[in-house]
């Protein structure tokens, strides 16, 4: 009902990255290891570069590490194991940790700016609530994949804001966080509506 970026681009992106994934698998790297490397990289960069105000460089590095999220899913699908429950759990858990680290790292730098710091804390909460609603719904056998702002969209918005801020556009972070907040709240309401209609 609400097509998301990753769904619209899944097929062409998968075709593009499949040779890379096959190469990494031949080298002995597993999807779970790549997931962990990406998450650790995001956390380290968030608590060092973001927290110290190196937003442009931090954005570039976090974008690089976030690309592991594109690769690990494809690696899991084309490997002999075709993924596992542990792999799915690990990926989801580390995604939450990475997203939270980005918000916290930015908050450490912007903590003296009341509006931006408040929006970062709000999005820290919303970033956990959105996937929780889906997981809880699916636990009740309710399909809940709708949402105008899934994880990819939210990452693009906050990293665009931090990167542009790092380039000197000082209003970029605030604008990005306002947009992110609005879209995240809409996503929460969309998912709650789906569960309400299915479960009432």
N, C-alpha and C positions, 0 to 999 in steps of 0.2 A: 504493500500500500504506500509506503514511504521509501522509495528506493534509496539506498545508501551508496556512498562513493565506492566502497570496497566491492559491493555487489555489481555495480555497473562496470567496473574496471577489472573484475576478477579474471575473466578469460584472457584478455590481452596481456595483463601483467603476469599471469601464470605461464603463458607461452614464453614470455621474455626471460623469466628467471629460472625456468626449469633446467636449462643447461648448467647454470651456476649451481643449483641445488644438487644435480647429479654429480657434478665435480666434487662438491664438498662431501657428499656421501662416500664417494670413492676414496677420498682422503681420510676417511674414518671419523669424520665429524658427524655427530648425531643432532637431530632436531632439538632435543632437550638441552644439550650442551650449548648450542647456538642461542637458544632462548635465555639460558642463564648468563651467557656472556653479554648479550644485549642488555639485559636488566641490570647487571652489575655495572656496565658502562654508563647507563643512564643515571643510576644512583650516584656514582662517583662524580660525574660531571655536574649533576644538579647541586650536590653539597659542596662542590669546590668552585667551579667557574660561575654558576648561576648565583650562588650565595655571595660571591665576591664581586659581582657586577660585570663579569666578562660575558655579557649576554649573547653577543654575536657569535663568538667562538663556541660558547656553550651550546647555542642552538645548532650550529653546524655539526658538532660532535654527537649531540643527542639525536639529531636526524639520522646520522650514520648508524648509530646503535639501534635506533628504532626500526631500521630496515631489516633487522633480524626477524622482526615480526612477520614480514612478508615471506622470508625464506623458510622459517621453521615449519610453517603450516604445509607448504608445498613439499618440503623434505619429508615430513611425516607421512604425507599421502603417497609419495612415490617410493618410500622405503618398504622393505618386506613386511615390517610390522604394521604398516598403514596407520601409524599413530597408536595411541593407547590411552586408557583412562588416566593413567598417571601423567602422561604428556599433556593431555587436555587440562588437567588440574594444575599442573605446574605452569603452563602457559598463562592461564587465567589469573593465577595467584601473582605471578611475577608482573603481569600487566598492571594489576592494581598497585603493586609496590612501585613500579616505574612511574605511573601517573601521579601517585602521591608524592614521590620524591621530587618531581618537577615542580609541583605546586609549593612544596615546603622550601625547596631551594630558592625559588623566586620570592617566597614570603620572607626568607631570611634577608634578602637584599632590600625588599620594599617594605619591611616591617614598620618603618617610621612614616610611611604614607598611608594614612588611615583607609582611604577608599580602595586603593589597589590591594592592600593587605587584607581587607575585609572580603573583597571579591575572590581573592585567592583562597581564603579559608572556606568560603561558600562553595567554590568549585572543587575544593578538596572533598567536601561532603557530597556534592552532586556527582562527582566522578566515581565515588563508591556506590552511591545509591542507584545509578542507572543500570550497571551490570547486576546489582543485587536483585532488582525487580525482575529482570529477565530470568536469572537463575532460580529465584523463588517461584516464578510462574511456571517455568519448565519442570520444577519439582512437583508442581500440581498438574502436570500434563497439559499445560496451556502454552501454545506457541506464542512467543512474544518477541518478535524480531523487528518490530517497527521502531521508528525513531529518527528524527531529523538530524540528530547529532550523535552518531555512534563514536567509538573510540578514535577512529581515523580522523573524522571531522574535527573532533575536539583537540586532537594533537596538532592538526594543521593550524587551527585558529590560535592556540596558545603559543606555538613555536613561531608562527608568523609575527605575532605581537612581540615576543621576546627578541627575535632576530631584527625586526625593524627598529625596536627601541635601541638595540645595540649599535645600529647604524646611525643613531642620532635622532630618530623620529620619536620624541619623548611622549607623544600622545598615543602611540601605537599600542602600548601595553594596556592602557586603560580601555581603549576602544575594543581591543581584542577580548578583554575580560568581560566587558559589558555584553558583547555579542555572544561570547561563550556561555555566560550565565543565562541569557534569554533562551538560547537554543537548548541548553541542558534542561531548563525548567520545562520547556515544551516537550522535550523527549520523555521526561518523567511523567508528565500528564498523559502523553500518548500511550505509554506503556500501562499506566494505571487504568486507563479507559479500556484497553484491550482485556486486561485481567478482569475488570469489573463486568464487562459484557459477557465474557466467557464463564464467569463464575457465579453470576447472580441468577 
